[in-house]
Amino acid sequence: MKREKFIILVVILSFCFFTPFFGAENVEGLLSGYLKNSLDLQSLVGKTQKAILENQLTGINYGFSFELSTGTITVTTGDDGSVQFTPKAQASIPQLNNLSVSASSKVLFDSNDSNSTVLNTSISLSADIISNNSKKREISLLKSERSVLTAKRNLQNGFISAEKSFYTELKNLYNMKSQLLTAQQDVYDSQLSFEQVRVQGYSTSSTKYRTAQLKVKSDQNTAESKKRDFEREVKIFAAKCGVEYNYSDPSDFLPTSIPTVEALDVKSFDQESYTKIESAKWTQYINELERSADSAITLSANAGMTFNYNDMDYNTINVGSDFTWNNTGLKLSAGANIPVGTDSRTPVLTMGVSIDPNAFRKAKINSQIEEIDVQQEQMEIIKAQEDYYTTVISQESSLQNLLWEKQSVAEFYDMYSKLASDMAGYYRQGIITESEYRKNLGNKQSYEIKSLVNAIDLIVYNDNTQLLFCPEIEDLDLEAIGGENE
């Protein structure tokens, strides 16, 4: 599949030149400045940088962690002063069944005794035997990576959207220029009509004379108004492009050419990359993972050993487990503290049971809700696929119309150009009137503008086509982009 490569700052490959009747700026420079000054692009750069940083935080939060702590330090002053603290070390590895290892002690320094006392030293180990923590960790990481992918896609599409906005505004200026030319032609025609009335000898107080005179003034006012509006919009556009406006005639600012582009075939894009289809399938995928992560049964176990408990002459081994059956609301916990190093101590057993009578009913309802969610997600995929087919038909039809219009405009422009060249000679020879010559010249200029507008429409069509599909992610130097946009 052939796709236009994503370009951070526009690169114009080729140009199609028309006979110029205005223009001093070039499209490449204007578009480059327009992109650099786009606040929307600067915002998208910041959002992408933020998504990348948040993804790094997520990786840290769900990765290996290690912590050291002194605990609370208690200092007793006086003759019997002492210092007491409870240091602790803990390490966890979520990717290994939520494995966690910890060690702690109670340390006492007595001013009356040069030696320190260490009590309640314990080492413990805990891990999940059956749980959904591993899947939830995977889901969180996937969502975080998806956020980065989405931000990068939005940024790349942001450049395409900015280019589209640039050409849409430029097209509006060409259309305003066309309207101004029409208005100026109307002034010329009304002046000719008024001159004929004067030549015919109508009195200045006659209705015929005054009507013709008012028509001239009205057309002049309309043309002047359009010229002022045109100049205002050109100045605004120049400011957006970062170009200093120093033209006496706003027409002199407009480019004389628009870059030619190869029309994109909407069918050359992978259907699966159609934005709505890709989004619907991602939603179904991540939701299915979340549903599978809701395990009905969880089981965890822990074990450890305590040394010199409260300065006793024996140690203890501690074991325990927790069991949960979510669909029934049943929770069981059991544990044992087993003394070692002495024959006179017996184990201490612990046990707990709890049950939620509503858990079964809620589990059944949740199961029904999940079935509806699955159906809705599948429907969204089907809707996206149907939307793809209608969009393909629409884009193909639009392209055919643009290509037909391009050919038609080119033919008319060629005919009017040749005719204008011939009529210029006829006018110099006095064969035709100035009015006839100017009218044909106006037609030529009108189709010249239509040629430029048609070239813009093809670029905008390509932009719209690309925005329908997920872009291929390019390596982006965000700092460089952000620096250029500052």
Secondary structure, DSSP 8 states (H G I E B T S, - for coil): -------SS-----EEE---SS--S-HHHHHHHHHHT-HHHHHHHHHHHHHHHHHHHHHHHTS-EEEEE----EEE-STT-EEEE--EEEEEETTTTTEEEEEEEEEEEETT-SSEEEEEEEEEEEEEEE-SHHHHHHHHHHHHHHHHHHHHHHHHHHHHHHHHHHHHHHHHHHHHHHHHHHHHHHHHHHHHHHHHHHHTT--TTSHHHHHHHHHHHHHHHHHHHHHHHHHHHHHHHHHHTT-----SSGGGGS-SEEE------GGGS-GGGBHHHHHHHHHHHHHHHHHHHS-SEEEEEEEEEEESGGG-S-EEEEEEEEEEETTTTEEEEEEEEEEES-SS---EEEEEEE--TTHHHHHHHHHHHHHHHHHHHHHHHHHHHHHHHHHHHHHHHHHHHHHHHHHHHHHHHHHHHHHHHHHHHHHHHTSS-HHHHHHHHHHHHHHHHHHHHHHHHHHHHHHHHHHTB--------HHHHHHHH-
